[in-house]
């Protein structure tokens, strides 16, 4: 069982993901750092708590929600 979306919900979801992707690209260009590196450093407390960094972290978290999680299976 999964979540079912109608067409308008899917359109909104796609637009939201596109906005997040665009926002992340703008932060990366501005600070010369990829979002994953930023987020790792941000969580270690290395980036400070400027409102723009809080927004960048939020964008990264929100964009990551839509991505499938990788699972490692050890045998």
N, C-alpha and C positions, 0 to 999 in steps of 0.2 A: 504494500500500500504506500502510496506517495501522496504528496500534495498535488491537487489538481488546480490548474489555473485556467481562467477563460482567456480569450485572445487579448482583451484590453489589459488584464493583469500582466500577461507576458510582455506586452509592449512597454508597460511602465517599468517592469523589472529590467528589461533590456536597456531602456533609456537610463535608468538609474545606474546600471553597471557601466554603461558608456561614460556617464558623467564622472563616476569614480575613477575610471581608467584615465580619463582626460585630466582630472585633478591630480592624480598621482604622477602623471607625466610632467605636469607643470611644476610640481614640487621637486621632482628629480632634476629637471633642467635648471631650476633656480638654485638648488643647493649642490649640484654636481654629485649626487649620490643616489643609488637605487633605493627603492622603498624598503626592500627587505633588510638591507644594511642599516638604513635609518631606523627601522623599527627595532632591530636588535639593540642598537646603541641607545635608542630612546628608553627601552625597557631596562637597560642597565643604569639609567640615570645620567648618561653621558651627553644628552642633547638639551637638557634644561626643560622648562615647562612654558615656553612662549606659546601664546594662543595658536600661532600658525603650526607649531609642532604638534600640539594636541589635535588640531584638525587633521594634519597629515596622518597621525597615528589612527585616528578614527576612520579616515578614508581607507587605510590599509586593512584595518580590521573588518570594515564593512565589505570591501572588495573580496577579502579572503573567505567570507561566509558563503559566497556563491561557488567557491572552488571545491572540487572533490578532495577529500583527505587521502593522503598516501598512507597505506598500511604496510608494515613490514612483517612478513611471516617468517619466523625462524623455524627451521626443521631440525 
